[in-house]
């Protein structure tokens, strides 16, 4: 299950826990469509709470590719940066993914949420003069983790 926390907009915090379904992945891209359709710049912090959350459901690869082709220009236009946090035991495998090349925006993968927050603050928010309240962002992550865990 994935839970989005929008209280820190323009930072979207998404926490995923457990195995994802094809329907859940489709709902995720629909949420992204809504954010992209706002026409406003935003940043993404994705937190994968466990190894299962990293598993793509059968049949999702083709629809993800199609969505990236359809929305790629909007992503490059509106996405300021993407940070993904993965479980420490999955980091070596996941860090080889070139998310920046895939999406065409500044992006990085981290094993630690605090490292991701430093990167977002320094590389994405501060250069644009955007506020970045670490305490509020950490609280939003905790809230999203709880919501994703019970869903």
Contact map, one row per residue, 1 for C-alpha under 8 A:
1110000000000001111100010000000000000000000000000000100000000000000000000000000000000000000000000000000000000000000000000000000000000000000000000001101
1111000000000111100100010001000000000000000000000000000000000000000000000000000000000000000000000000000000000000000000000000000000000000000000000001000
1111100000000111000000000000000000000000000000000000000000000000000000000000000000000000000000000000000000000000000000000000000000000000000000011011000
0111110000011110000000000000000000000000000000000000000000000000000000000000000000000000000000000000000000000000000000000000000000000000000000010000000
0011111100011100000000000000000000000000000000000000000000000000000000000000000000000000000000000000000000000000000000000000000000000000000110110000000
0001111111111000000000000000000000000000000000000000000000000000000000000000000000000000000000000000000000000000000000000000000000000000000000000000000
0000111110000000000000000000000000000000000000000000000000000000000000000000000000000000000000000000000000000000000000000000000000000000000100000000000
0000111111111000000000000000000000000000000000000000000000000000000000000000000000000000000000000000000000000000000000000000000000000001100100000000000
0000011111110000000000000000000000000000010000000000000000000000000000000000000000000000000000000000000000000000000000000000000000000000000000000000000
0000010111110000000000000000000000000000111000000000000000000000000000000000000000000000000000000000000000000000000000000000000000000000000000000000000
0000010111111000000000000000000000000000011110000000000000000000000000000000000000000000000000000000000000000000000000000000000000000000000000000000000
0001110111111100000000000000000000000000011110000000000000000000000000000000000000000000000000000000000000000000000000000000000000000000000000000000000
0001110100111110000000000000000000000000000111100000000000000000000000000000000000000000000000000000000000000000000000000000000000000000000110010000000
0111100000011111000000000000000000000000000111100000000000000000000000000000000000000000000000000000000000000000000000000000000000000000000000010000000
0111000000001111100000000000000000000000000001111000000000000000000000000000000000000000000000000000000000000000000000000000000000000000000010011001000
1110000000000111110000000000000000000000000001111100100000000000000000000000000000000000000000000000000000000000000000000000000000000000000000001001000
1100000000000011111100000000000000000000000000011101100000000000000000000000000000000000000000000000000000000000000000000000000000000000000000000001100
1000000000000001111100000000000000000000000000001111100000000000000000000000000000000000000000000000000000000000000000000000000000000000000000000000000
1000000000000000111110000000000000000000000000000001111110000000000000000000000000000000000000000000000000000000000000000000000000000000000000000000000
1100000000000000111111011000000000000000000000000001101110000000000000000000000000000000000000000000000000000000000000000000000000000000000000000000000
0000000000000000001111111000000000000000000000000000000110000000000000000000000000000000000000000000000000000000000000000000000000000000000000000000000
0000000000000000000111111100000000000000000000000000000011110000000000000000000000000000000000000000000000000000000000000000000000000000000000000000000
0000000000000000000011111110000000000000000000000000000000000000000000000000000000000000000000000000000000000000000000000000000000000000000000000000000
1100000000000000000111111111000000000000000000000000000000000000000000000000000000000000000000000000000000000000000000000000000000000000000000000000000
0000000000000000000111111111100000000000000000000000000000010000000000000000000000000000000000000000000000000000000000000000000000000000000000000000000
0000000000000000000001111111110000000000000000000000000000000000000000000000000000000000000000000000000000000000000000000000000000000000000000000000000
0000000000000000000000111111111000000000000000000000000000000000000000000000000000000000000000000000000000000000000000000000000000000000000000000000000
0100000000000000000000011111111100000000000000000000000000000000000000000000000000000000000000000000000000000000000000000000000000000000000000000000000
0000000000000000000000001111111110000000000000000000000000000000001000000000000000000000000000000000000000000000000000000000000000000000000000000000000
0000000000000000000000000111111111000000000000000000000000000000000000000000000000000000000000000000000000000000000000000000000000000000000000000000000
0000000000000000000000000011111111100000000000000000000000000000000000000000000000000000000000000000000000000000000000000000000000000000000000000000000
0000000000000000000000000001111111110000000000000000000000000000000000000000000000000000000000000000000000000000000000000000000000000000000000000000000
0000000000000000000000000000111111111000000000000000000000000000000000000000000000000000000000000000000000000000000000000000000000000000000000000000000
0000000000000000000000000000011111111100000000000000000000000000000000000000000000000000000000000000000000000000000000000000000000000000000000000000000
0000000000000000000000000000001111111111000000000000000000000000000000000000000000000000000000000000000000000000000000000000000000000000000000000000000
0000000000000000000000000000000111111111000000000000000000000000000000000110010000000000000000000000000000000000000000000000000000000000000000000000000
0000000000000000000000000000000011111111000000000000000000000000000000000000000000000000000000000000000000000000000000000000000000000000000000000000000
0000000000000000000000000000000001111111000000000000000000000000000000000000000000000000000000000000000000000000000000000000000000000000000000000000000
0000000000000000000000000000000000111111100000000000000000000000000000000000010000000000000000000000000000000000000000000000000000000000000000000000000
0000000000000000000000000000000000111111110000000000000000000000000000000000010000000000000000000000000000000000000000000000000000000000000000000000000
0000000001000000000000000000000000000011111000000000000000000000000000000000111100000000000000000000000000000000000000000000000000000000000000000000000
0000000011110000000000000000000000000001111100000000000000000000000000000000011110000000000000000000000000000000000000000000000000000000000000000000000
0000000001110000000000000000000000000000111110000000000000000000000000000000001111000000000000000000000000000000000000000001000000000000000000000000000
0000000000111100000000000000000000000000011111000000000000000000000000000000001011100000000000000000000000000000000000000000000000000000000000000000000
0000000000111100000000000000000000000000001111100000000000000000000000000000000001111000000000000000000000000000000100000000000000000000000000000000000
0000000000001111000000000000000000000000000111110000000000000000000000000000000001111000000000000000000000000000000000000000000000000000000000000000000
0000000000001111000000000000000000000000000011111000000000000000000000000000000000011100000000000000000000000000100000000000000000000000000000000000000
0000000000000011100000000000000000000000000001111110110000000000000000000000000000011110000000000000000000000000000000000000000000000000000000000000000
0000000000000011110000000000000000000000000000111110100000000000000000000000000000000110000000000000000000000000000000000000000000000000000000001000000
0000000000000001110000000000000000000000000000011111110000000000000000000000000000000110000000000000000000000000000000000000000000000000000000000000000
0000000000000000010000000000000000000000000000011111111000000000000000000000000000000110010000000000000000000000000000000000000000000000000000000000000
0000000000000000111100000000000000000000000000000111111000000000000000000000000000000000000000000000000000000000000000000000000000000000000000000000000
1000000000000001111100000000000000000000000000011111111100000000000000000000000000000000000000000000000000000000000000000000000000000000000000000000000
0000000000000000001000000000000000000000000000010111111100000000000000000000000000000000000000000000000000000000000000000000000000000000000000000000000
0000000000000000001100000000000000000000000000000011111110000000000000000000000000000000000000000000000000000000000000000000000000000000000000000000000
0000000000000000001110000000000000000000000000000000111111011000000000000000000000000000000000000000000000000000000000000000000000000000000000000000000
0000000000000000001111000000000000000000000000000000001111110000000000000000000000000000000000000000000000000000000000000000000000000000000000000000000
0000000000000000000001000000000000000000000000000000000111111000000000000000000000000000000000000000000000000000000000000000000000000000000000000000000
0000000000000000000001000000000000000000000000000000000011111110000000000000000000000000000000000000000000000000000000000000000000000000000000000000000
0000000000000000000001001000000000000000000000000000000111111111000000000000000000000000000000000000000000000000000000000000000000000000000000000000000
0000000000000000000000000000000000000000000000000000000101111111100000000000000000000000000000000000000000000000000000000000000000000000000000000000000
0000000000000000000000000000000000000000000000000000000000111111110000000000000000000000000000000000000000000000000000000000000000000000000000000000000
0000000000000000000000000000000000000000000000000000000000111111111000000000000000000000000000000000000000000000000000000000000000000000000000000000000
0000000000000000000000000000000000000000000000000000000000011111111100000000000000000000000000000000000000000000000000000000000000000000000000000000000
0000000000000000000000000000000000000000000000000000000000001111111110000000000000000000000000000000000000000000000000000000000000000000000000000000000
0000000000000000000000000000000000000000000000000000000000000111111111000000000000000000000000000000000000000000000000000000000000000000000000000000000
0000000000000000000000000000100000000000000000000000000000000011111111110000000000000000000000000000000000000000000000000000000000000000000000000000000
0000000000000000000000000000000000000000000000000000000000000001111111110000000000000000000000000000001000000000000000000000000000000000000000000000000
0000000000000000000000000000000000000000000000000000000000000000111111110000000000000000000000000000000000000000000000000000000000000000000000000000000
0000000000000000000000000000000000000000000000000000000000000000011111111000000000000000000000000000000000000000000000000000000000000000000000000000000
0000000000000000000000000000000000000000000000000000000000000000001111111110000000000000000000000000000000000000000000000000000000000000000000000000000
0000000000000000000000000000000000000000000000000000000000000000001111111111000000000000000000000000001000000000000000000000000000000000000000000000000
0000000000000000000000000000000000000000000000000000000000000000000001111111100000000000000000000000000000000000000000000000000000000000000000000000000
0000000000000000000000000000000000010000000000000000000000000000000000111111111000000000000000000000000000000000000000000000000000000000000000000000000
0000000000000000000000000000000000010000000000000000000000000000000000111111111000000000000000000000001110000000000000000000000000000000000000000000000
0000000000000000000000000000000000000000000000000000000000000000000000011111111000000000000000000000001110000000000000000000000000000000000000000000000
0000000000000000000000000000000000000000100000000000000000000000000000001111111000000000000000000000000000000000000000000000000000000000000000000000000
0000000000000000000000000000000000010011110000000000000000000000000000000111111100000000000000000000000000000000000000000000000000000000000000000000000
0000000000000000000000000000000000000000111100000000000000000000000000000111111111000000000000000000000010000000000000000000000000000000000000000000000
0000000000000000000000000000000000000000111000000000000000000000000000000000011111000000000000000000000011000000000000000001000000000000000000000000000
0000000000000000000000000000000000000000011100000000000000000000000000000000001111100000000000000000000011100000000000010001000000000000000000000000000
0000000000000000000000000000000000000000001111000000000000000000000000000000001111110000000000000000000011110000000000010000000000000000000000000000000
0000000000000000000000000000000000000000000111000000000000000000000000000000000011111000000000000000000000111100000100110000000000000000000000000000000
0000000000000000000000000000000000000000000011110000000000000000000000000000000001111100000000000000000000111100000100000000000000000000000000000000000
0000000000000000000000000000000000000000000011110000000000000000000000000000000000111110000000000000000000001111100100000000000000000000000000000000000
0000000000000000000000000000000000000000000000111110000000000000000000000000000000011111011001000000000000001111000000000000000000000000000000000000000
0000000000000000000000000000000000000000000000011110000000000000000000000000000000001111111000000000000000000011000000000000000000000000000000000000000
0000000000000000000000000000000000000000000000000000000000000000000000000000000000000111111000000000000000000011000000000000000000000000000000000000000
0000000000000000000000000000000000000000000000000000000000000000000000000000000000000011111100000000000000000000000000000000000000000000000000000000000
0000000000000000000000000000000000000000000000000010000000000000000000000000000000000111111111000000000000000000000000000000000000000000000000000000000
0000000000000000000000000000000000000000000000000000000000000000000000000000000000000111111111100000000000001110000000000000000000000000000000000000000
0000000000000000000000000000000000000000000000000000000000000000000000000000000000000000111111110000000000000000000000000000000000000000000000000000000
0000000000000000000000000000000000000000000000000000000000000000000000000000000000000000011111110000000000000000000000000000000000000000000000000000000
0000000000000000000000000000000000000000000000000000000000000000000000000000000000000100011111111000000000001000000000000000000000000000000000000000000
0000000000000000000000000000000000000000000000000000000000000000000000000000000000000000001111111100000000011100000000000000000000000000000000000000000
0000000000000000000000000000000000000000000000000000000000000000000000000000000000000000000111111100000000000000000000000000000000000000000000000000000
0000000000000000000000000000000000000000000000000000000000000000000000000000000000000000000001111110000000000000000000000000000000000000000000000000000
0000000000000000000000000000000000000000000000000000000000000000000000000000000000000000000000111111110000000000000000000000000000000000000000000000000
0000000000000000000000000000000000000000000000000000000000000000000000000000000000000000000000001111111100110000000000000000000000000000000000000000000
0000000000000000000000000000000000000000000000000000000000000000000000000000000000000000000000000111111111110000000000000000000000000000000000000000000
0000000000000000000000000000000000000000000000000000000000000000000000000000000000000000000000000111111110000000000000000000000000000000000000000000000
0000000000000000000000000000000000000000000000000000000000000000000000000000000000000000000000000111111100000000000000000000000000000000000000000000000
0000000000000000000000000000000000000000000000000000000000000000000100010011000000000000000000000011111110000000000000000000000000000000000000000000000
0000000000000000000000000000000000000000000000000000000000000000000000000011000000000000000000000011111111000000000000000000000000000000000000000000000
0000000000000000000000000000000000000000000000000000000000000000000000000011001111000000000000000001101111100000000000000000000000000000000000000000000
0000000000000000000000000000000000000000000000000000000000000000000000000000000111000000000000000001000111110000000000000000000000000000000000000000000
0000000000000000000000000000000000000000000000000000000000000000000000000000000011110000000000000011000011111000000000000000000000000000000000000000000
0000000000000000000000000000000000000000000000000000000000000000000000000000000001110000000000100011000001111100000100000000000000000000000000000000000
0000000000000000000000000000000000000000000000000000000000000000000000000000000000111100001001100000000000111110000100000000000000000000000000000000000
0000000000000000000000000000000000000000000000000000000000000000000000000000000000111100001000100000000000011111101100000000000000000000000000000000000
0000000000000000000000000000000000000000000000000000000000000000000000000000000000001111001000000000000000001111101000000000000000000000000000000000000
0000000000000000000000000000000000000000000000000000000000000000000000000000000000001111000000000000000000000111111100000000000000000000000000000000000
0000000000000000000000000000000000000000000000100000000000000000000000000000000000001000000000000000000000000111111110000000000000000000000000000000000
0000000000000000000000000000000000000000000000000000000000000000000000000000000000000000000000000000000000000001111111000000000000000000000000000000000
0000000000000000000000000000000000000000000000000000000000000000000000000000000000000000000000000000000000000111111111100000000000000000000000000000000
0000000000000000000000000000000000000000000010000000000000000000000000000000000000111000000000000000000000011101111111110000000000000000000000000000000
0000000000000000000000000000000000000000000000000000000000000000000000000000000000000000000000000000000000000000111111111000000000000100000000000000000
0000000000000000000000000000000000000000000000000000000000000000000000000000000000000000000000000000000000000000011111111100000000000000000000000000000
0000000000000000000000000000000000000000000000000000000000000000000000000000000000100000000000000000000000000000001111111111000000000000000000000000000
0000000000000000000000000000000000000000000000000000000000000000000000000000000011100000000000000000000000000000000111111111100000000000000000000000000
0000000000000000000000000000000000000000000000000000000000000000000000000000000000000000000000000000000000000000000011111111110000010000000000000000000
0000000000000000000000000000000000000000000000000000000000000000000000000000000000000000000000000000000000000000000001111111111000000000000000000000000
0000000000000000000000000000000000000000000000000000000000000000000000000000000000000000000000000000000000000000000000111111111000000000000000000000000
0000000000000000000000000000000000000000001000000000000000000000000000000000000110000000000000000000000000000000000000111111111100000000000000000000000
0000000000000000000000000000000000000000000000000000000000000000000000000000000000000000000000000000000000000000000000011111111111110000000000000000000
0000000000000000000000000000000000000000000000000000000000000000000000000000000000000000000000000000000000000000000000001111111111110000000000000000000
0000000000000000000000000000000000000000000000000000000000000000000000000000000000000000000000000000000000000000000000000111111111000000000000000000000
0000000000000000000000000000000000000000000000000000000000000000000000000000000000000000000000000000000000000000000000000001111111000000000000000000000
0000000000000000000000000000000000000000000000000000000000000000000000000000000000000000000000000000000000000000000000000000111111100000000000000000000
0000000000000000000000000000000000000000000000000000000000000000000000000000000000000000000000000000000000000000000000000000111111110000000000000000000
0000000000000000000000000000000000000000000000000000000000000000000000000000000000000000000000000000000000000000000000000000110011111000000000000000000
0000000000000000000000000000000000000000000000000000000000000000000000000000000000000000000000000000000000000000000000001000110001111100100000000000000
0000000000000000000000000000000000000000000000000000000000000000000000000000000000000000000000000000000000000000000000000000000000111111100000000000000
0000000000000000000000000000000000000000000000000000000000000000000000000000000000000000000000000000000000000000000010000000000000011111110000000000000
0000000000000000000000000000000000000000000000000000000000000000000000000000000000000000000000000000000000000000000000000000000000001111111000000000000
0000000100000000000000000000000000000000000000000000000000000000000000000000000000000000000000000000000000000000000000000000000000001111111100000000000
0000000100000000000000000000000000000000000000000000000000000000000000000000000000000000000000000000000000000000000000000000000000011111111110000000000
0000000000000000000000000000000000000000000000000000000000000000000000000000000000000000000000000000000000000000000000000000000000000111111111000000000
0000000000000000000000000000000000000000000000000000000000000000000000000000000000000000000000000000000000000000000000000000000000000011111111100000000
0000101100001000000000000000000000000000000000000000000000000000000000000000000000000000000000000000000000000000000000000000000000000001111111110000000
0000100000001010000000000000000000000000000000000000000000000000000000000000000000000000000000000000000000000000000000000000000000000000111111111000000
0000000000000000000000000000000000000000000000000000000000000000000000000000000000000000000000000000000000000000000000000000000000000000011111111100000
0000100000000000000000000000000000000000000000000000000000000000000000000000000000000000000000000000000000000000000000000000000000000000001111111110000
0011100000001110000000000000000000000000000000000000000000000000000000000000000000000000000000000000000000000000000000000000000000000000000111111111000
0010000000000011000000000000000000000000000000001000000000000000000000000000000000000000000000000000000000000000000000000000000000000000000011111111100
0000000000000000000000000000000000000000000000000000000000000000000000000000000000000000000000000000000000000000000000000000000000000000000001111111110
0010000000000000000000000000000000000000000000000000000000000000000000000000000000000000000000000000000000000000000000000000000000000000000000111111111
1110000000000011100000000000000000000000000000000000000000000000000000000000000000000000000000000000000000000000000000000000000000000000000000011111111
1000000000000000100000000000000000000000000000000000000000000000000000000000000000000000000000000000000000000000000000000000000000000000000000001111111
0000000000000000000000000000000000000000000000000000000000000000000000000000000000000000000000000000000000000000000000000000000000000000000000000111111
1000000000000000000000000000000000000000000000000000000000000000000000000000000000000000000000000000000000000000000000000000000000000000000000000011111
